Amino acid sequence: MLFPILGIIAGILLGLFLPVNISAAYAPYLSIAILASLDSVLGGARANMEKNFDINIFMSGFISNSMVAAGLAYIGDLLGVPIYLAAIFVFGSRIFNNIAIIRRYFISSFQRNKRQP
């Protein structure tokens, strides 16, 4: 559980302090890539807490979700329709769902530890 959190913190710090300029044309793809990776990391953390983490499921979900989301963004660009917003909506809702479950896990774990002498 500690490694994903450290990875997220390291990634945020690198992103803040390394000067990288991304073209505005790639903003939809970058936003989807960030959301896909955050969704996978939080889903992996949740599965780890529930004691059913599987690296094959984690990696296949990460790759397939990223490819489908990037494909939607590309097709949307070709059609002139912002289809990537659908992927952003889905990933966003999954992220909030995973955060809520992780939060409930920590609260219940804290309350159980508090009750024990």
Secondary structure as a PSIPRED ss2 file (coil, helix, strand):
# PSIPRED VFORMAT (PSIPRED V4.0)

   1 M C   1.000  0.000  0.000
   2 L H   0.000  1.000  0.000
   3 F H   0.000  1.000  0.000
   4 P H   0.000  1.000  0.000
   5 I H   0.000  1.000  0.000
   6 L H   0.000  1.000  0.000
   7 G H   0.000  1.000  0.000
   8 I H   0.000  1.000  0.000
   9 I H   0.000  1.000  0.000
  10 A H   0.000  1.000  0.000
  11 G H   0.000  1.000  0.000
  12 I H   0.000  1.000  0.000
  13 L H   0.000  1.000  0.000
  14 L H   0.000  1.000  0.000
  15 G H   0.000  1.000  0.000
  16 L H   0.000  1.000  0.000
  17 F H   0.000  1.000  0.000
  18 L C   1.000  0.000  0.000
  19 P C   1.000  0.000  0.000
  20 V C   1.000  0.000  0.000
  21 N C   1.000  0.000  0.000
  22 I C   1.000  0.000  0.000
  23 S C   1.000  0.000  0.000
  24 A H   0.000  1.000  0.000
  25 A H   0.000  1.000  0.000
  26 Y H   0.000  1.000  0.000
  27 A H   0.000  1.000  0.000
  28 P H   0.000  1.000  0.000
  29 Y H   0.000  1.000  0.000
  30 L H   0.000  1.000  0.000
  31 S H   0.000  1.000  0.000
  32 I H   0.000  1.000  0.000
  33 A H   0.000  1.000  0.000
  34 I H   0.000  1.000  0.000
  35 L H   0.000  1.000  0.000
  36 A H   0.000  1.000  0.000
  37 S H   0.000  1.000  0.000
  38 L H   0.000  1.000  0.000
  39 D H   0.000  1.000  0.000
  40 S H   0.000  1.000  0.000
  41 V H   0.000  1.000  0.000
  42 L H   0.000  1.000  0.000
  43 G H   0.000  1.000  0.000
  44 G H   0.000  1.000  0.000
  45 A H   0.000  1.000  0.000
  46 R H   0.000  1.000  0.000
  47 A H   0.000  1.000  0.000
  48 N H   0.000  1.000  0.000
  49 M H   0.000  1.000  0.000
  50 E C   1.000  0.000  0.000
  51 K C   1.000  0.000  0.000
  52 N C   1.000  0.000  0.000
  53 F C   1.000  0.000  0.000
  54 D C   1.000  0.000  0.000
  55 I H   0.000  1.000  0.000
  56 N H   0.000  1.000  0.000
  57 I H   0.000  1.000  0.000
  58 F H   0.000  1.000  0.000
  59 M H   0.000  1.000  0.000
  60 S H   0.000  1.000  0.000
  61 G H   0.000  1.000  0.000
  62 F H   0.000  1.000  0.000
  63 I H   0.000  1.000  0.000
  64 S H   0.000  1.000  0.000
  65 N H   0.000  1.000  0.000
  66 S H   0.000  1.000  0.000
  67 M H   0.000  1.000  0.000
  68 V H   0.000  1.000  0.000
  69 A H   0.000  1.000  0.000
  70 A H   0.000  1.000  0.000
  71 G H   0.000  1.000  0.000
  72 L H   0.000  1.000  0.000
  73 A H   0.000  1.000  0.000
  74 Y H   0.000  1.000  0.000
  75 I H   0.000  1.000  0.000
  76 G H   0.000  1.000  0.000
  77 D H   0.000  1.000  0.000
  78 L H   0.000  1.000  0.000
  79 L H   0.000  1.000  0.000
  80 G C   1.000  0.000  0.000
  81 V C   1.000  0.000  0.000
  82 P C   1.000  0.000  0.000
  83 I C   1.000  0.000  0.000
  84 Y H   0.000  1.000  0.000
  85 L H   0.000  1.000  0.000
  86 A H   0.000  1.000  0.000
  87 A H   0.000  1.000  0.000
  88 I H   0.000  1.000  0.000
  89 F H   0.000  1.000  0.000
  90 V H   0.000  1.000  0.000
  91 F H   0.000  1.000  0.000
  92 G H   0.000  1.000  0.000
  93 S H   0.000  1.000  0.000
  94 R H   0.000  1.000  0.000
  95 I H   0.000  1.000  0.000
  96 F H   0.000  1.000  0.000
  97 N H   0.000  1.000  0.000
  98 N H   0.000  1.000  0.000
  99 I H   0.000  1.000  0.000
 100 A H   0.000  1.000  0.000
 101 I H   0.000  1.000  0.000
 102 I H   0.000  1.000  0.000
 103 R H   0.000  1.000  0.000
 104 R H   0.000  1.000  0.000
 105 Y H   0.000  1.000  0.000
 106 F H   0.000  1.000  0.000
 107 I H   0.000  1.000  0.000
 108 S H   0.000  1.000  0.000
 109 S H   0.000  1.000  0.000
 110 F H   0.000  1.000  0.000
 111 Q H   0.000  1.000  0.000
 112 R H   0.000  1.000  0.000
 113 N H   0.000  1.000  0.000
 114 K H   0.000  1.000  0.000
 115 R H   0.000  1.000  0.000
 116 Q C   1.000  0.000  0.000
 117 P C   1.000  0.000  0.000
